[in-house]
């Protein structure tokens, strides 16, 4: 990586982290206002880790500008094919 783009890369990384923190804060606020315990939200996030880690599959198509709409179905398949977090 060229040294002259390092500040831009740092800003991009910070933007990604801030975006994730914003979504987490909004999710916990929604949970609190809905009467959902924060520990339950934490468990949901832990349960989603497979999907979140597998989200890396979306990066290469975006880099190559070859994103196909049917790939967006990937995470929903992961979520529906895994065990329920809160069995009935």
C-alpha positions as a Markdown table, in Angstrom:
| # | Residue | x | y | z |
|---|---|---|---|---|
| 1 | Unk | 0.0 | 0.0 | 0.0 |
| 2 | Unk | 1.3 | 3.4 | -0.9 |
| 3 | Unk | 2.1 | 5.7 | 2.0 |
| 4 | Unk | 0.2 | 8.7 | 0.6 |
| 5 | Unk | -3.1 | 6.9 | 1.0 |
| 6 | Unk | -2.6 | 5.9 | 4.6 |
| 7 | Unk | -4.7 | 8.8 | 6.0 |
| 8 | Unk | -7.6 | 7.9 | 3.7 |
| 9 | Unk | -7.4 | 4.2 | 4.7 |
| 10 | Unk | -7.4 | 5.2 | 8.4 |
| 11 | Unk | -10.5 | 7.3 | 7.8 |
| 12 | Unk | -12.2 | 4.5 | 6.0 |
| 13 | Unk | -11.4 | 2.1 | 8.9 |
| 14 | Unk | -12.6 | 4.6 | 11.5 |
| 15 | Unk | -15.8 | 5.1 | 9.5 |
| 16 | Unk | -16.5 | 1.3 | 9.4 |
| 17 | Unk | -16.0 | 1.1 | 13.2 |
| 18 | Unk | -18.1 | 4.1 | 13.9 |
| 19 | Unk | -20.9 | 2.8 | 11.7 |
| 20 | Unk | -20.8 | -0.6 | 13.6 |
| 21 | Unk | -20.9 | 1.2 | 17.0 |
| 22 | Unk | -23.8 | 3.4 | 15.9 |
| 23 | Unk | -25.8 | 0.3 | 14.8 |
| 24 | Unk | -25.0 | -1.4 | 18.1 |
| 25 | Unk | -26.1 | 1.7 | 20.1 |
| 26 | Unk | -29.3 | 2.0 | 18.2 |
| 27 | Unk | -30.0 | -1.7 | 18.7 |
| 28 | Unk | -29.5 | -1.6 | 22.4 |
| 29 | Unk | -31.6 | 1.6 | 22.6 |
| 30 | Unk | -34.4 | -0.1 | 20.7 |
| 31 | Unk | -34.1 | -3.1 | 23.0 |
| 32 | Unk | -34.3 | -1.0 | 26.1 |
| 33 | Unk | -37.3 | 1.0 | 24.8 |
| 34 | Unk | -39.0 | -2.3 | 23.9 |
| 35 | Unk | -38.4 | -3.9 | 27.2 |
| 36 | Unk | -35.9 | -6.4 | 25.9 |
| 37 | Unk | -33.0 | -7.2 | 28.3 |
| 38 | Unk | -29.6 | -6.2 | 27.1 |
| 39 | Unk | -28.2 | -9.7 | 27.8 |
| 40 | Unk | -30.7 | -11.1 | 25.3 |
| 41 | Unk | -29.5 | -8.6 | 22.7 |
| 42 | Unk | -26.0 | -9.7 | 23.5 |
| 43 | Unk | -26.9 | -13.3 | 22.9 |
| 44 | Unk | -28.5 | -12.5 | 19.6 |
| 45 | Unk | -25.3 | -10.7 | 18.5 |
| 46 | Unk | -23.2 | -13.6 | 19.5 |
| 47 | Unk | -25.5 | -15.9 | 17.6 |
| 48 | Unk | -25.2 | -13.8 | 14.5 |
| 49 | Unk | -21.4 | -14.0 | 14.6 |
| 50 | Unk | -21.4 | -16.7 | 11.9 |
| 51 | Unk | -23.3 | -14.4 | 9.5 |
| 52 | Unk | -21.3 | -11.4 | 10.5 |
| 53 | Unk | -18.0 | -13.2 | 9.9 |
| 54 | Unk | -19.3 | -14.7 | 6.7 |
| 55 | Unk | -20.1 | -11.2 | 5.5 |
| 56 | Unk | -16.6 | -11.1 | 4.2 |
| 57 | Unk | -17.9 | -12.9 | 1.1 |
| 58 | Unk | -19.5 | -9.7 | 0.1 |
| 59 | Unk | -16.2 | -7.7 | 0.0 |
| 60 | Unk | -14.6 | -9.3 | -3.1 |
| 61 | Unk | -17.6 | -8.8 | -5.4 |
| 62 | Unk | -17.7 | -5.1 | -4.2 |
| 63 | Unk | -14.0 | -4.7 | -4.9 |
| 64 | Unk | -14.4 | -6.2 | -8.4 |
| 65 | Unk | -17.7 | -4.3 | -9.0 |
| 66 | Unk | -19.4 | -7.6 | -9.7 |
| 67 | Unk | -21.9 | -7.7 | -6.9 |
| 68 | Unk | -24.8 | -10.0 | -7.8 |
| 69 | Unk | -28.2 | -9.4 | -6.1 |
| 70 | Unk | -28.6 | -13.1 | -5.4 |
| 71 | Unk | -25.6 | -13.0 | -3.1 |
| 72 | Unk | -27.6 | -10.8 | -0.7 |
| 73 | Unk | -29.6 | -13.9 | 0.1 |
| 74 | Unk | -26.6 | -15.6 | 1.7 |
| 75 | Unk | -26.9 | -14.2 | 5.2 |
| 76 | Unk | -30.6 | -14.8 | 5.3 |
| 77 | Unk | -29.9 | -18.4 | 4.4 |
| 78 | Unk | -27.4 | -18.6 | 7.2 |
| 79 | Unk | -29.8 | -17.2 | 9.7 |
| 80 | Unk | -32.6 | -19.6 | 8.7 |
| 81 | Unk | -30.5 | -22.7 | 8.6 |
| 82 | Unk | -29.0 | -22.3 | 12.0 |
| 83 | Unk | -30.4 | -23.4 | 15.4 |
| 84 | Unk | -32.8 | -20.9 | 17.0 |
| 85 | Unk | -31.2 | -18.7 | 19.7 |
| 86 | Unk | -34.2 | -18.9 | 22.0 |
| 87 | Unk | -35.8 | -22.4 | 21.6 |
| 88 | Unk | -39.5 | -22.4 | 22.3 |
